[in-house]
Structures are given as structure tokens and as C-alpha cells.
Amino acid sequence: MSDEQPEGIENQEEQAPPKNILKVEQIVAGLSQISKTHDGASYAFTNLNLEEKELEELGEALRNYQHLRFLSLSKNQLKDVSEIIYLPYLLTFQAAENQIGSIDFLAAARDSLNYLQHLVLTKNKLTALS
């Protein structure tokens, strides 16, 4: 038998499976609690729960929800959560039980996460707290 595959059939082992990237529909379904915005001029959703959604990447969809104060991404497959730097009013961020290996994004966020009070990253793959 030949090791060659018929034309039109690609080697599935060489192709990486598509990543489960956060979608706007998932965000909308997880939003709750409407509160006044930081300047008091309007109202916005302030809570987002995306626990156990099998997410592998955040993408850029969260950037449109800058008024979030509470975000839970626990029990997913996320390796990088640096997109939270675009959520300047975040008070609580939970990302326990993921695949996060670094918190370097926090150094870059010194000027953007001024209100962050609670950070939960238990059961991840962190090797250093620098």
C-alpha cells in the first residue's frame, strides 16, 4: 500500500484544530447586573460570567465591554488573558482552573487596571510571580 493520500484529502494530523475563541454571543449570554458607568452619565452591564465555556482564546470581543467590573473566566482552557488590560474599571477578575502560564500582562497593565482589587488565578500553570 502507498503512504500517499488521495487527492483532496489533507492530512488531519498536521492541521491544528480550530480554537474555541470567545464570541459576542457568548458575552451577551453571560452579561448581568446593570449599573451606572464610572462617570455616572449612563448605564452599562458590569458583570460577565464565562465559566466552563471551553474557551481557548479571548480574541478582541471583550474590548467593547470596557465598563465591566466583575469578570469570571474560570474553568476554561485559556493560556493568555492579556485582553483584560482593555477593561479599565475591572474590580474582580477570576480565571481559576485554566492553562495560564504567565502574569506578564499585569506589568503592561499598570496604567490600565487601576481599580483591580481581586485577582484569582488558582489552579493554573504559573511558574513565577514576577
Sequence and secondary structure as in RCSB ss.txt:
>XXXX:A:sequence
MSDEQPEGIENQEEQAPPKNILKVEQIVAGLSQISKTHDGASYAFTNLNLEEKELEELGEALRNYQHLRFLSLSK
NQLKDVSEIIYLPYLLTFQAAENQIGSIDFLAAARDSLNYLQHLVLTKNKLTALS
>XXXX:A:secstr
  S   TT   TTTS     B  HHHHHHHEEEEEE TTSSSEEEEEEE TTS  SB TTGGGG TT  EEE  S
S  S  GGGGG TT  EEE  SS     HHHHHTTTT TT  EEE  SS      
